[in-house]
C-alpha cells in the first residue's frame, strides 16, 4: 500500500538506525521506512489499545518494537536516533515533545494537521534547527518540518521578519513554495 503524500514527505526526511514514531496508528510510516531501508529498527508508541493492535499487526515480522504508552515515556534515553510525530495538532505535538525533553533524539520530523507556528517556536527555544520543510497537498495543506539539535540561533530565520517566518516557514518563504503562495 503506497503512502499518502504527507507521509511520503515525512519519510523522505528520515534516514538512520533506530527511529521512533509516536502515534503511528496503522504503522504505515514505520513499515515503509523499514521496507525501503531508511531505518534499521522502528519503535512505535501508541497510547490506546486499538492503534497498538493495528501497529502490532502491520509490523509483524519486521524489526519493530510496538509499545503501549503515552508520548515519549516508553522510550529510554538515547534509544532512538530519530523521531516522528505526524497527524496531530501542533499544540499536541509540542506537548508530547515538552513532556520528556531528555528523551528526544537529535533528529525530529514533525507533521502537524494545523499551522506549524507552535512547533517552530518550540524548536527555536529548545535548540532544534529547522533543516528542511515542505508543504504537501492532501485533505489540507500539510507542513512537514525536519529539525536537528544544534547550538545557538537557528540560521534558517536570518534576514527574515521573525513573526512571518515563524508563521509561514522560512524555507517555504525563501523557495516561494507554490502551495504557500496559493
LINKAFEN-V905230 format. One record per residue. N is the residue number from 1. PHI is phi in degrees with one decimal (none if undefined). BURIAL is # if it has 24 or more other C-alpha atoms within 12 Angstrom, else .. D_CENTER is the distance of its C-alpha to the mean C-alpha in Angstrom with 2 decimals. Layout:
n=N phi=PHI burial=BURIAL d_center=D_CENTER
n=N phi=PHI burial=BURIAL d_center=D_CENTER
This chain:
n=1 phi=none burial=. d_center=20.77
n=2 phi=-70.6 burial=. d_center=18.80
n=3 phi=-76.3 burial=. d_center=15.22
n=4 phi=-68.0 burial=. d_center=15.11
n=5 phi=-54.0 burial=. d_center=14.28
n=6 phi=-66.0 burial=# d_center=10.89
n=7 phi=-73.3 burial=# d_center=9.66
n=8 phi=-65.3 burial=# d_center=11.79
n=9 phi=-63.4 burial=# d_center=10.28
n=10 phi=-62.8 burial=# d_center=6.80
n=11 phi=-58.5 burial=# d_center=9.25
n=12 phi=-64.3 burial=# d_center=11.20
n=13 phi=-90.2 burial=# d_center=9.04
n=14 phi=-103.6 burial=# d_center=9.05
n=15 phi=-153.2 burial=# d_center=12.47
n=16 phi=161.6 burial=# d_center=13.96
n=17 phi=-83.8 burial=# d_center=15.84
n=18 phi=-117.2 burial=# d_center=14.12
n=19 phi=-112.4 burial=# d_center=10.54
n=20 phi=-104.9 burial=# d_center=9.55
n=21 phi=-119.4 burial=# d_center=7.87
n=22 phi=-98.4 burial=# d_center=8.65
n=23 phi=71.8 burial=# d_center=10.58
n=24 phi=-77.3 burial=# d_center=10.85
n=25 phi=63.7 burial=# d_center=14.28
n=26 phi=-88.4 burial=# d_center=16.01
n=27 phi=61.4 burial=# d_center=13.81
n=28 phi=-64.6 burial=# d_center=13.92
n=29 phi=-65.3 burial=# d_center=10.71
n=30 phi=-62.1 burial=# d_center=11.83
n=31 phi=-62.3 burial=# d_center=15.33
n=32 phi=-60.8 burial=# d_center=14.77
n=33 phi=-59.8 burial=# d_center=13.17
n=34 phi=-70.2 burial=# d_center=16.22
n=35 phi=-65.9 burial=. d_center=18.75
n=36 phi=-99.3 burial=. d_center=17.93
n=37 phi=58.4 burial=. d_center=17.94
n=38 phi=-74.3 burial=# d_center=14.62
n=39 phi=-136.0 burial=# d_center=14.56
n=40 phi=-95.2 burial=# d_center=17.58
n=41 phi=-142.8 burial=# d_center=16.42
n=42 phi=-118.0 burial=# d_center=13.82
n=43 phi=-118.8 burial=# d_center=13.63
n=44 phi=-114.0 burial=# d_center=12.80
n=45 phi=-115.9 burial=# d_center=13.34
n=46 phi=-123.7 burial=# d_center=14.99
n=47 phi=-86.2 burial=# d_center=16.91
n=48 phi=-117.9 burial=. d_center=19.57
n=49 phi=-62.0 burial=. d_center=22.02
n=50 phi=-64.4 burial=. d_center=21.79
n=51 phi=-61.5 burial=# d_center=18.07
n=52 phi=-58.8 burial=# d_center=18.78
n=53 phi=-62.5 burial=. d_center=21.75
n=54 phi=-58.4 burial=# d_center=19.95
n=55 phi=-64.4 burial=# d_center=17.39
n=56 phi=-56.2 burial=# d_center=20.39
n=57 phi=-65.9 burial=. d_center=22.39
n=58 phi=-66.5 burial=# d_center=19.88
n=59 phi=-101.9 burial=# d_center=19.24
n=60 phi=-56.9 burial=. d_center=22.90
n=61 phi=87.0 burial=. d_center=24.35
n=62 phi=-104.5 burial=# d_center=21.15
n=63 phi=-77.2 burial=# d_center=20.10
n=64 phi=-140.2 burial=# d_center=17.81
n=65 phi=-121.8 burial=# d_center=18.19
n=66 phi=-103.1 burial=# d_center=17.46
n=67 phi=-124.8 burial=# d_center=17.94
n=68 phi=-93.9 burial=# d_center=19.00
n=69 phi=172.1 burial=. d_center=17.94
n=70 phi=-108.3 burial=# d_center=16.12
n=71 phi=59.0 burial=# d_center=12.69
n=72 phi=-87.7 burial=# d_center=12.90
n=73 phi=-53.6 burial=# d_center=16.68
n=74 phi=-72.9 burial=# d_center=17.20
n=75 phi=-86.0 burial=# d_center=15.76
n=76 phi=-96.2 burial=. d_center=18.39
n=77 phi=-58.8 burial=. d_center=18.33
n=78 phi=59.7 burial=. d_center=17.11
n=79 phi=-75.4 burial=# d_center=16.53
n=80 phi=-103.0 burial=# d_center=13.10
n=81 phi=-94.1 burial=# d_center=12.66
n=82 phi=-152.1 burial=# d_center=8.89
n=83 phi=-146.1 burial=# d_center=6.12
n=84 phi=-130.2 burial=# d_center=3.20
n=85 phi=-136.4 burial=# d_center=4.08
n=86 phi=-133.7 burial=# d_center=5.56
n=87 phi=71.6 burial=# d_center=9.18
n=88 phi=-126.4 burial=# d_center=10.19
n=89 phi=-68.8 burial=. d_center=11.92
n=90 phi=-58.9 burial=# d_center=10.77
n=91 phi=-62.5 burial=# d_center=13.43
n=92 phi=-65.9 burial=# d_center=12.35
n=93 phi=-60.3 burial=# d_center=8.82
n=94 phi=-61.8 burial=# d_center=10.96
n=95 phi=-58.5 burial=. d_center=13.47
n=96 phi=-62.6 burial=# d_center=11.38
n=97 phi=-67.8 burial=# d_center=10.45
n=98 phi=-76.4 burial=. d_center=14.12
n=99 phi=-67.4 burial=. d_center=15.76
n=100 phi=-140.0 burial=. d_center=15.52
n=101 phi=-60.9 burial=# d_center=14.74
n=102 phi=-69.4 burial=. d_center=16.83
n=103 phi=-96.9 burial=# d_center=14.59
n=104 phi=-74.0 burial=# d_center=11.54
n=105 phi=-75.5 burial=# d_center=11.47
n=106 phi=-70.2 burial=# d_center=12.03
n=107 phi=-117.3 burial=# d_center=8.87
n=108 phi=-129.0 burial=# d_center=5.31
n=109 phi=-125.3 burial=# d_center=2.80
n=110 phi=-126.6 burial=# d_center=2.46
n=111 phi=-136.4 burial=# d_center=5.38
n=112 phi=-80.2 burial=# d_center=8.31
n=113 phi=-90.3 burial=# d_center=11.58
n=114 phi=-139.6 burial=# d_center=13.63
n=115 phi=-59.3 burial=# d_center=14.22
n=116 phi=-85.4 burial=# d_center=11.54
n=117 phi=-55.2 burial=# d_center=14.42
n=118 phi=-62.3 burial=# d_center=13.78
n=119 phi=-70.9 burial=# d_center=10.39
n=120 phi=-61.8 burial=# d_center=12.30
n=121 phi=-63.7 burial=# d_center=15.19
n=122 phi=-56.5 burial=# d_center=13.52
n=123 phi=-61.6 burial=# d_center=12.07
n=124 phi=-60.2 burial=# d_center=15.61
n=125 phi=-74.5 burial=. d_center=17.26
n=126 phi=-92.7 burial=# d_center=15.28
n=127 phi=84.7 burial=# d_center=15.87
n=128 phi=-114.3 burial=# d_center=12.66
n=129 phi=-82.6 burial=# d_center=13.56
n=130 phi=-81.0 burial=# d_center=11.82
n=131 phi=-87.2 burial=# d_center=12.49
n=132 phi=-168.5 burial=# d_center=11.62
n=133 phi=-154.8 burial=# d_center=10.83
n=134 phi=-135.6 burial=# d_center=12.20
n=135 phi=-121.4 burial=# d_center=13.46
n=136 phi=-129.0 burial=# d_center=14.15
n=137 phi=-83.8 burial=. d_center=16.96
n=138 phi=-147.2 burial=. d_center=16.74
n=139 phi=-56.7 burial=. d_center=18.23
n=140 phi=-122.0 burial=. d_center=17.08
n=141 phi=-89.7 burial=# d_center=15.83
n=142 phi=-104.1 burial=# d_center=12.03
n=143 phi=-94.3 burial=# d_center=10.32
n=144 phi=-118.6 burial=# d_center=7.35
n=145 phi=-119.3 burial=# d_center=6.84
n=146 phi=-119.4 burial=# d_center=6.88
n=147 phi=-121.4 burial=# d_center=8.58
n=148 phi=-134.8 burial=# d_center=11.25
n=149 phi=-64.5 burial=# d_center=13.60
n=150 phi=-155.8 burial=. d_center=16.98
n=151 phi=-109.3 burial=. d_center=20.27
n=152 phi=83.9 burial=. d_center=21.88
n=153 phi=-77.1 burial=. d_center=21.07
n=154 phi=-69.4 burial=# d_center=18.26
n=155 phi=-68.9 burial=. d_center=20.37
n=156 phi=-58.1 burial=# d_center=18.07
n=157 phi=-95.2 burial=# d_center=19.96
n=158 phi=-59.2 burial=. d_center=23.40
n=159 phi=62.0 burial=. d_center=26.10
n=160 phi=-128.1 burial=. d_center=24.26
n=161 phi=-61.7 burial=. d_center=25.11
n=162 phi=-57.6 burial=. d_center=22.45
n=163 phi=-60.7 burial=. d_center=22.35
n=164 phi=-69.0 burial=. d_center=22.00
n=165 phi=-64.7 burial=# d_center=19.31
n=166 phi=-67.2 burial=# d_center=17.22
n=167 phi=-73.6 burial=# d_center=17.90
n=168 phi=-107.4 burial=# d_center=17.44
n=169 phi=98.4 burial=# d_center=15.41
n=170 phi=-63.6 burial=# d_center=17.50
n=171 phi=-69.7 burial=# d_center=16.57
n=172 phi=-64.4 burial=# d_center=17.04
n=173 phi=-64.8 burial=# d_center=20.29
n=174 phi=-63.1 burial=. d_center=21.60
n=175 phi=-87.7 burial=. d_center=21.22
n=176 phi=50.8 burial=. d_center=22.53
n=177 phi=-54.3 burial=. d_center=19.97
n=178 phi=-56.7 burial=. d_center=22.10
n=179 phi=-71.5 burial=. d_center=19.91
n=180 phi=-68.6 burial=# d_center=19.72
n=181 phi=-64.0 burial=. d_center=23.48
n=182 phi=-61.9 burial=. d_center=24.09
